[in-house]
Amino acid sequence: MSVERNPDRSRRHFLSLLAGGSVLAVAGASFARPALINPCRAAIPVALLDSPWLRQAWAGIDPAGVWDCHVHLAGLGDGGSGIEIGPQLSTPLKPVHYAQRLFYMNAGCAHDAPGKVDTAYVARLLNLCDAMPEGFKVMLFAFAHFHDPAGQAHPEHSAFYVPNAWAAKLAREFPARFEWVASLHPYHASAVDELQQAIADGACAVKWLPAAQGMDPASAQCDAFYRVLAASGIPLIVHCGEEKAVQGSDTQAFGNPLRLRRALDAGVKIVVAHCASMGSDVDDDGSTRSSFDLFLKAMAEPRARNLLYGDISAITLRNRQAAVIRTLLQRTDLHSRLLYGSDYPLPGILPLISSATLARTGLLPKAAVADLNALREHNPLLFNFVQKRLLSWQGHFFSAAVFDTRRIFARTG
C-alpha cells in the first residue's frame, strides 16, 4: 500500500504552492532553516531498523498496550469522507493558515495526490503503522464544527470538520491498527443522543478543542453530556492551554485546565492534551500563571484522583519549553497518569521538532540524533515514539506506564 512518489517532483510542486506567500509559519515556528519538506520515504532501511536506539525504545514495552492517543485525520473531502476545510485554511489571503494546511498535507504525505487526498492520507498512516509491532494502534480524531452559545454550528467559523462517521468507518475497516475518537459539541440540542450513538458505535473517547469549537467546560450546558460520559467511563480528551493552530471562537480562556473541575466533580475521566504545555491562564486568585502550572495544580487536587490524566503529545515541539519536559520526566509520581500521544501529522512537519536542539539541552543522547533524523524521513510516527522513549533528564525517563495507554481507553463492555 505504498504511497511514495517522486520526491523531487513532489518537493517542487509543494514549494510552488508556497511561492508568493511571505509568511511560512506553523504554530509559531520559524522556517528559516532549509529542512522544510517531508520527503515521504517509504520502507525503513534494514540498517536503520537495526539501530540500537530503536531496539532500546521497545525494550520493556508491550506493543499491544500502545495506543497513540492523539492522531488527527485530515483531507479535503475528496474521497467521500465528508471532511470540510473552512475559509481560514483554504485561501492564500490568509497565508499563515494556508501554509499550515499545506504543511499538514505534506506531513501526511497527501499533498501530491490530486483528487485522492483523503485516501492517500489514510494509506500513508497505514504504511506507518505497518512498521510498528503487532498490537500497536492509533486513535483517530474526528473534529466537530464551531458552535455558538445557543448550540448552532457555524461552518464558516470552523477551521475544518472531520465527521464522526469517517473516523468510525476507518476503525471498522482497519481494526488491527485504528481506534476512533468522537468529537461532539455539548451545546448542540442532540448532543446527548449523538454521544450515546458514538459510544454504541465503538468510540473510545471524545475530543474537545474549546478555544476553537466554542464550548466552555465549566458551563452548566455541559452537565447532561458529562453525566453520560461519567456513566459510560468514556474519557474526554480536552485541549488545554493556548491554541495556535486552529481558530474558531478564539476564546482562549476556555482552555484553562481549572475549568475542568465541573467535569471532574461529575465523575468524568479527562485527558488534558499536551499537558497544557503552552500559554498562560488565570489562577483562582486572579493571577496569571502558565497553563502547565495550572495543569499540575489540577492534577494535585483530590477531585482529580483516578480521573485526570495528561497526554505528552506536542511537548517536543519547538514552541514548547524544555522545562516542561524536564518536569514531566522528573515527576515519576505522575507517570501512571501521563499518556503517550504523537499529535500526528505534526511529527512529519520537519521544522517543528529538532532532535539536535533537544540533545543540546541534555534531553536526548547526542549519538541518537542522526538515526532519529533518518528515521523521521521514513516514519514520523515511529520517530515520535522512539524520540519520547529516549528523552531523559538526570537519570529520569518516561516509565513504561506512560506508553501503556490502552488501559485507559480500551472498552470493557
C-alpha positions in Angstrom: 0.0 0.0 0.0 3.0 2.3 -0.6 2.1 5.9 -1.4 5.7 7.1 -2.0 6.0 9.2 -5.1 8.8 11.0 -6.9 10.2 13.1 -4.0 11.9 15.7 -6.2 8.7 16.3 -8.2 6.6 16.4 -5.0 9.0 18.9 -3.4 8.9 21.2 -6.4 5.2 21.1 -6.5 4.8 21.8 -2.8 7.3 24.7 -2.9 5.5 26.2 -5.9 2.3 26.2 -3.9 4.0 28.2 -1.1 5.7 30.6 -3.5 4.2 34.0 -3.2 3.4 33.6 0.4 5.6 35.8 2.5 4.9 34.0 5.8 5.9 30.4 6.3 4.9 29.6 9.9 3.1 26.8 11.6 2.1 27.1 15.2 4.7 29.8 15.8 7.7 28.1 14.3 10.2 29.8 12.1 11.1 28.1 8.8 14.4 29.9 8.3 16.2 26.5 8.2 16.4 24.6 4.9 14.8 21.3 6.0 11.2 22.2 5.2 9.7 19.3 3.2 8.9 15.8 4.4 10.4 13.6 1.6 7.8 10.9 2.4 10.1 8.0 2.1 8.6 4.5 2.3 10.3 1.4 3.7 12.8 1.9 6.6 16.3 0.7 5.6 17.3 -2.5 7.3 20.4 -0.9 8.8 18.2 1.7 10.4 15.8 -0.9 11.8 18.9 -2.4 13.5 19.8 0.8 15.2 20.4 0.2 18.9 18.2 3.3 19.7 15.2 1.6 18.0 15.9 -1.6 19.9 16.2 0.3 23.2 12.9 2.1 22.5 10.8 -1.1 22.5 12.6 -2.7 25.4 10.2 -3.4 28.3 7.2 -2.2 26.2 4.2 -4.4 25.2 3.2 -3.1 21.8 -0.4 -4.2 22.3 -0.7 -1.7 25.1 0.5 1.2 23.0 -2.4 3.1 21.6 -1.2 6.5 20.3 -4.0 8.6 21.8 -3.6 11.8 19.8 -3.8 11.3 16.0 -5.5 13.7 13.6 -7.4 12.8 10.4 -7.0 15.2 7.6 -8.1 15.6 4.0 -10.0 17.8 1.6 -13.3 15.9 1.4 -12.4 14.4 -2.0 -12.8 10.8 -1.0 -16.3 10.5 0.4 -15.0 11.3 3.9 -17.3 14.3 4.5 -14.2 16.3 5.6 -14.7 20.1 5.2 -12.0 22.8 5.0 -13.0 26.2 6.4 -12.3 29.6 4.9 -9.2 30.3 7.1 -7.3 27.3 5.7 -8.4 27.5 2.1 -7.4 30.9 0.9 -3.9 32.3 0.2 -5.3 35.6 1.5 -4.6 34.2 5.0 -1.1 33.0 4.3 -0.2 31.6 7.7 -3.2 29.4 7.9 -3.0 28.5 4.2 0.6 27.4 4.8 -0.5 25.4 7.8 -2.8 23.3 5.6 -0.1 22.7 3.0 2.3 21.6 5.7 -0.2 19.3 7.3 -0.9 17.6 3.9 2.8 17.3 3.3 3.4 15.9 6.8 0.7 13.2 6.0 2.2 12.6 2.5 -1.1 13.5 0.8 0.0 16.8 -0.8 0.7 15.3 -4.2 -2.5 13.2 -4.7 -5.0 15.4 -6.6 -8.5 14.0 -6.1 -7.3 11.4 -3.7 -6.0 13.3 -0.7 -8.4 11.7 1.8 -7.5 8.2 0.9 -3.8 9.0 0.4 -3.6 10.4 3.9 -5.1 7.2 5.4 -3.0 4.9 3.2 0.2 6.7 4.4 -0.9 6.3 8.0 -1.5 2.6 7.5 2.0 2.4 5.9 3.5 3.9 9.1 1.5 1.6 11.3 2.8 -1.4 9.3 6.3 -0.6 10.6 5.1 -0.9 14.2 4.9 -4.2 16.1 1.6 -6.1 16.0 -0.8 -4.7 18.5 0.2 -1.0 18.2 -2.8 1.2 17.3 -3.6 4.9 16.7 -6.7 6.7 17.9 -8.2 8.7 15.0 -9.8 12.1 15.9 -13.0 13.4 14.5 -13.4 17.1 14.8 -16.7 19.0 15.3 -17.7 22.4 13.9 -17.5 25.6 16.0 -20.9 26.2 17.7 -22.3 29.4 19.2 -23.6 29.5 22.8 -27.1 28.6 21.5 -25.7 25.3 20.1 -25.8 26.2 16.5 -23.0 25.0 14.2 -21.1 27.6 12.2 -19.0 26.0 9.4 -17.9 29.5 8.3 -16.1 30.0 11.6 -14.7 26.5 11.6 -11.1 25.7 10.5 -12.1 22.2 9.4 -14.5 19.5 10.1 -13.9 15.7 10.3 -17.2 13.7 10.7 -17.5 11.0 13.4 -18.8 8.7 10.6 -15.5 8.9 8.7 -13.4 8.1 11.8 -15.7 5.3 12.8 -15.7 3.8 9.3 -11.9 3.7 9.2 -11.8 2.0 12.6 -14.3 -0.6 11.4 -12.3 -1.3 8.2 -8.9 -1.5 9.9 -9.5 -2.7 13.5 -6.0 -4.1 13.9 -4.5 -0.5 13.6 -7.2 2.1 14.2 -9.5 3.1 17.1 -11.6 6.2 16.8 -12.4 9.3 18.9 -15.7 11.1 18.5 -16.0 14.9 18.5 -19.3 16.3 19.7 -20.3 19.8 20.8 -22.1 19.6 24.2 -24.3 22.6 23.5 -26.0 21.1 20.5 -29.6 20.0 21.0 -28.9 16.4 20.1 -25.5 16.2 21.8 -26.5 13.6 24.3 -28.2 11.3 21.8 -25.2 11.7 19.4 -22.9 10.8 22.3 -24.8 7.7 23.1 -24.7 6.7 19.5 -21.0 7.3 19.2 -20.4 5.1 22.3 -22.6 2.4 20.7 -20.5 2.7 17.5 -17.3 2.0 19.4 -15.8 5.4 20.1 -13.1 5.0 22.7 -13.0 8.7 23.7 -14.4 12.2 22.9 -12.2 15.1 21.8 -12.8 18.8 22.5 -10.8 21.8 21.5 -12.7 24.5 23.4 -10.9 27.6 22.1 -11.7 26.6 18.5 -15.0 24.8 18.9 -16.7 27.2 21.4 -17.5 25.0 24.4 -16.8 26.1 28.0 -16.0 23.1 30.1 -17.1 25.0 33.2 -20.6 25.7 31.8 -23.8 24.1 33.1 -24.7 23.5 29.5 -22.3 20.5 29.6 -23.9 18.8 32.6 -26.1 16.3 30.7 -23.1 15.5 28.4 -21.0 14.9 31.5 -23.5 12.5 33.0 -23.4 10.2 30.0 -19.6 10.3 29.9 -19.3 9.5 33.6 -21.8 6.7 33.4 -20.0 5.1 30.4 -16.4 5.6 31.6 -15.5 7.1 28.2 -12.6 9.6 28.6 -12.9 13.2 27.4 -9.7 14.5 25.7 -9.5 18.3 26.1 -7.0 20.6 24.6 -5.9 23.0 27.4 -3.5 25.9 27.3 -3.0 28.2 24.3 -4.2 27.1 20.9 -2.4 28.5 17.8 -3.0 26.0 15.0 -6.8 26.2 14.8 -9.1 29.2 15.2 -12.8 29.2 15.9 -14.3 31.0 18.9 -10.7 32.2 19.8 -11.8 32.1 23.4 -8.5 31.0 24.9 -9.9 31.2 28.4 -12.0 28.1 27.7 -8.7 26.1 27.7 -7.8 26.9 31.3 -7.2 23.5 33.0 -9.0 24.7 36.1 -12.2 24.9 34.1 -12.3 21.1 34.0 -13.3 20.9 37.7 -17.0 20.7 36.8 -16.5 17.6 34.7 -14.2 16.0 37.3 -16.8 16.7 40.0 -19.3 14.9 37.8 -17.0 11.9 37.6 -15.7 12.3 34.1 -12.4 10.8 33.2 -10.4 13.6 31.4 -7.1 13.6 29.4 -5.5 17.1 29.1 -4.0 17.2 25.6 -0.3 18.2 25.5 -0.4 18.6 29.4 -1.4 22.2 28.7 2.2 22.8 27.8 1.8 26.2 26.1 0.3 29.5 27.1 -1.0 31.1 30.3 -4.3 31.2 32.2 -5.9 32.8 35.2 -5.5 31.2 38.6 -8.1 31.1 41.3 -6.6 34.3 42.9 -6.7 36.2 39.7 -3.0 36.0 39.0 -1.7 34.8 35.6 0.3 31.5 35.6 1.5 29.2 32.9 -1.2 26.8 31.8 1.2 24.0 32.5 1.5 25.1 36.2 -2.3 25.1 36.4 -2.4 21.6 34.9 -0.1 20.4 37.6 -2.3 22.2 40.2 -5.4 20.5 38.8 -3.6 17.1 38.9 -2.8 17.5 42.6 -6.4 18.2 43.7 -8.3 15.4 45.4 -11.1 15.6 42.8 -8.6 14.6 40.1 -7.6 11.4 41.7 -8.2 8.4 39.3 -9.9 10.8 36.8 -7.4 13.4 35.5 -4.6 12.5 33.0 -2.3 14.3 30.6 -1.1 13.3 27.2 2.5 14.0 26.2 1.8 14.8 22.5 3.4 18.0 21.2 5.7 18.5 24.2 8.8 18.2 22.0 7.7 20.9 19.5 10.0 23.9 19.2 7.3 26.2 20.7 7.3 24.3 24.0 9.8 24.9 26.8 12.4 22.3 27.7 11.5 22.9 31.4 8.1 21.2 30.7 9.8 18.1 29.5 12.3 18.1 32.4 9.4 18.5 34.9 7.4 15.7 33.4 10.4 13.4 33.3 11.2 14.1 37.0 7.6 13.8 38.2 7.7 10.0 38.3 4.7 10.2 40.7 2.6 11.3 37.7 3.8 8.8 35.2 0.9 6.5 35.7 -1.3 9.4 34.7 0.7 10.5 31.7 -0.3 9.0 28.3 1.7 8.6 25.1 0.4 10.6 22.0 2.1 11.8 18.9 -0.1 14.6 17.6 0.4 13.1 14.1 0.8 14.5 11.5 2.8 17.2 13.3 5.9 15.0 13.7 6.1 14.9 9.9 6.4 18.7 9.7 10.2 18.8 9.7 10.8 22.4 11.1 8.6 21.8 14.2 10.7 19.3 16.0 14.5 19.3 16.4 16.2 16.3 17.9 19.5 18.2 17.8 18.2 21.0 19.9 16.8 18.6 22.4 20.2 16.9 22.5 21.9 20.2 23.1 19.7 20.8 26.1 20.6 17.4 27.6 17.2 15.8 26.9 18.4 13.3 24.2 21.6 11.4 23.6 23.6 13.2 21.0 24.6 9.9 19.5 21.0 9.2 18.7 20.3 12.3 16.7 21.5 11.1 13.3 19.3 7.9 13.5 16.3 9.9 14.7 16.6 12.3 11.8 16.9 9.5 9.3 14.0 7.6 10.8 11.8 10.7 10.7 12.0 10.9 6.9 10.7 7.3 6.6 8.3 7.1 9.5 7.4 10.1 11.7 5.1 8.0 13.8 7.8 5.6 14.8 10.2 8.6 15.1 8.0 10.2 17.6 7.7 7.1 19.7 11.4 6.4 19.7 12.3 10.0 20.5 10.0 10.1 23.5 11.3 6.8 24.8 14.8 8.2 24.6 14.0 11.5 26.4 15.8 11.7 29.8 16.8 14.2 32.4 19.2 13.5 35.3 18.6 9.8 35.0 14.8 10.0 34.7 13.0 8.6 31.6 9.3 8.3 30.9 8.3 5.0 32.5 6.7 2.1 30.6 3.4 3.1 32.2 3.3 6.3 30.1 3.2 4.2 26.9 0.6 1.7 28.2 -2.3 3.8 27.0 -4.7 1.0 26.1 -5.5 0.6 29.8 -7.2 4.0 29.8 -9.1 3.8 26.5 -10.0 0.1 25.9 -13.7 -0.6 26.0 -14.5 -3.2 28.6 -18.2 -3.6 28.0 
